[in-house]
Amino acid sequence: NNFNNNNASPSSTSSQQPPQMDVASTSAAAEEEGAVIDSSSCCSDSSCVLVQGGPSLARLLYTNPVCILSTYDPITHAQNFMTITWLTAMDNAGHFVCSINSSRHTASMLPRSPLFVLSVPTAGMEDLVLAIGGVSGADVDKESALGLRVCAPGWRPRVRLPTQVVQQEQSGQQQVLSSTQDVVDIQSIPASHSEEVEAARSTHQHHPHNAKHASKRERKMQALHARFDQLPAITDAVAHIVCRVESTTPLHNHLLNVCCMEAAYVRPSHWSGTCFHPQTPTAQPLLTFLGSKKFQHMVNRA
């Protein structure tokens, strides 16, 4: 589940791709299956689809794609990225199992910050996937060392709140972190931290409407985004899946994690409305890992 840094040997087979589907049609198709869809301005540079709930969310992992797992500790501001492919869906409610070698740096971070992101790369990103797996986050900051392009889930700017804003205080007057909440909503920070609030808000530009005039749906989406905006995701990925560890079992020198997908942001180029796969002939295929530093390109057949 962690690749060595070496040259990839991708292989693929040609296939006929399905016709292009726009954001409106993907949203309608997914909503028929009970998914909550938001296709309005959740990306900074182009549109994306937010999938939350319903069997469509679970289908993002049906193909068992290679992923880049990223973690972030809001207290120390430490972050890490690792490659992972040992994961599989458990049900249609978004639960899945992933296995992580207990010696990995990520294994030591997840107990402190159980909220994490799975970024899904595509063909052409094999060297990046191997580079991330070729060094340890305990030794280097992978974002700077590897020149990673990082954003918040949904391709939005990240919000970095000062440590004192998120630390727990005995007075209970400050927003605190617990095992069930890892990211602070900037709207709930006390007035005593007004300078920090304004600094955070200056990069918190994912929604153009004034909160007083926002609809109930818009306020719900704003609250969802605010929970995730400190988390790191890979900009060049075609999907960002925000997940939470629910339980961990040590087994054979690995940690067997039962996790739940909370929400996913997907590029329309790879989302049919109910399934996760390339939608146009120019959309890059997803990756699966064969071992021995070899990848297979997952393509569609008519």
N, C-alpha and C positions, 0 to 999 in steps of 0.2 A: 504493500500500500504506500510505499515511499520509493520513488525511482532514483536510480543513480544518474549522475550527470554524464551523459554520453550521447552520441548521435542517434536520433530516432531512425527507425526503418519502417515508415508507414506503408501500408498496402491498401488497395481499394479495388472495388469493381464498379464499372459504369452502370448507370441506371437512368431511367426516365423519371424526372422530378414532377411532382404534382403542380397544378397551376397555382399562381400567386393568390393569396387570400389577404384582404386588407384587414385593418384593425377592427372595423365595425363588424365584419362577418365573423372574425375569430371571437370577439366578445359575445356575440349572439349565440354562437355554437357552445361556448363554455358555460354561459349562464343557463342554458337548457339543462346542463348536468349539475346545477346547484352551485357553481363556482361564483365567487364575487369578483367582478372584473372592473378595473379602472384603467382606461386607456387615454386619460387626459393629462398630458404634461407631467408624467412621472419620470421622464427622462430629460436630461439637460440638452442633448444634441439631436435626438430624434425620438419617435414614439416607441413605447413599449407597452406590454400588457401585464397588469398585475393580477395574478391568480391567487385566490385565497379561499380554501375550502372546496368541497366536492371532490369527486374522483379524479378530475383533471389535474389537480395538484400532485397526487401520487404518481401520475403517469410521467412526470418529469424524470423519474428514476427508473421507469420500467425497462429502459434500454441499458441500464447499468453503465452510464457514461463515465469516462475519466473526469474527475473534478479537482478543483483546487480549493481546499478547505482553509478558510481564514478565521483567525480568532483575534479578539481584542480585549484587553483588561482596562476598563475605564478608570481604575484607580491609579495604576502605574503607567498607563498609556502604552504598555507593551503590546505588540501584535506579532502575529506569525502567519506564515502561509505554508501549506504542505500539499503534496499531491496524494490523491486517494482514489482507489477504484474498488476496494473491498466494501461495497455497500449494496443493499438490496431493499426494495419496498416490502413492507410487511402486510399492508392492507390498503384500502381505498380511502382511508382517513388521513393519509400523510405520514404515517409512522414507517420508519425504516430502521435497519440495523447497519452499523458500520463497525469495522474492526481496525484498530490503530495499535501499532506496536507500542508497548508500554515504555520503551526507551525514547520515543520521539518527544521532541520539545512540546508539541501540541498536546500530548497526553498529560503534561503537567499543567497546562494552561486551562483546559476545559473544566476542571473542577472549580476553578475560581470564576470563570466566565462561561457558563454553559451555552450561551447564545453564540452561534457561529454562522458563517455563510459558505455555501457551496457555489463556486463559480464554474460554469461549464464551458470549457474551451472547445475549439473546433480544429479541423485540419489546418495546418499551417502554424499551429502553436505548439507543436511537439517539442521543439527546442526549449521553449519557455517552461513547459511542464517538467522536462527533465532537469532544467537548471534549478527550479524551485525544489525539486527532490534531491538535488545533489549537494546541498549545503544545509547545515542545521541552524535554525533560528536561535539556538542557544549561543551560537558563536557570532552571528552577524544579523543585522537588520536587513531582511531580504528585500524590502521595498527599495532601499537606497543601494544596496550592494548589486542587485540585479536590474535596477532601473525599472521596477514594476510600475505600470500605470494603474493607479488605485483610485476608486471612487466609493461612494456609499451605494448600497443596494438600490437598483433602479437607475443607475447612472446619474446620481445626483451628487452635489458636493458634500463632502463629509463635514460633520460638526465636531470640533474638538473642544470639549468643555474642560476648564481647569480642574485639577484634582480636588481642590477644596470644595468645589461645587457638588461633587458626587460622593464625597466621603460621608459616612454615616456619623451623625452626632447624637449624643444622648438626649439633647433637648427635644428632639423630634420635630423641630421647626423647619428643618431642611429636608428636601427630597432625598431619600436614601435608596441604596441598592440592596437587594435581597436575592435569595436564590431564585426568585421568580421574576425579577426585573433588573436588567443589566444596563439599560440605557435611559438616561434622564430626559424627560420631556422639557425642553427649554422654557415652555410656558409656565412650568410649576416652580421655577427657581425663585427664591425669595428676593425681595427688592434690595436687600443688603448686598447682593451680588450683581447690581445693575450693570456695571461695566462688563462683567463676564457675559451677561445676558446679551448685551448689545453686540459684543464681539461675535458671539455664537450666531446671533440672528443675521449678522452681515453676510454669513455664508449659507444661511438657511433659506434659500431662494426657490424651493421647489414648487411653490404654489403662489400665483400672482394675486390672488384675491385677499382682501382684508378679512381677517377672521370674523369680524362682527357681521359681515354680509355673506359669509360662507354658508352653504346649505348643510343639512345634517350629514349627508353623504360626504361632502367635502371635508367637514370637520373630522369625520371618522377616518378618512384617508390621511389627513394631516397628522392625526394622533398616531396612526400606524407608522407613517414615515418617520416621525420624530423618535420613535423607539429604536429605529434601525440606523439613524444617520451617523452614529459614531463607528459603526461596523465597517471594516474594509472589504471591498469586493474588487475583482479584476475587471478593469474597464473593457478589455478586448473580448471578454466572454460574451456568449449569447444568452445566458440565463444566470440570474442571481437567486439562489434559494436560501432563504433565512430559516435556520433550524435551531432547535433546542435539544440538549441532552436531557433525557428523562431518567435514565438509569444506566449504571455502568457495572459490568461484571468482569473481574480479572479472569483470564482464561488463556492458558498456554502462552504466557509472556506477551499477551495482547490484552487490550481493553475492548470488550464487546459492549458497544454503546447502543442502547435503544433511544432513538431520536424521533422528533416530530417536526415536520415542515410547517412553519407558521404562515409563510407567504412566499410567493415567487414572482420575480420580474423577468419577463421573457421578450426577446426581440420578435416582432411579427414575422421576420424572415424564417423563424424556426418554430412557429406555433400555428397549428391548424384551427385552434379553437377547442380541441379536445386531445390532441396528440402533439408530442414534442419531436419534430423532425424538420429537415429543410423544406421550404415551401417554394423555392424558385431554383432554376438551373444554376444560378450563380451563388446560391447560399452554400457555405462550406459545410461538409458533413461533420457529424459528431465523432468523437474518438472512443474506442474501446482499447483496453490494454491486453496484449497477448503474452506478456512476460519477455524477458531477455531484451528489454529496451525496444520492443517492437509494438507498433500500434496498428490497428485496423480502422479504416474509415467506415462508418455506418451510413449506408445509403438506402434510398427507397427504390422499390421495384413496382412497376405499374401492375 
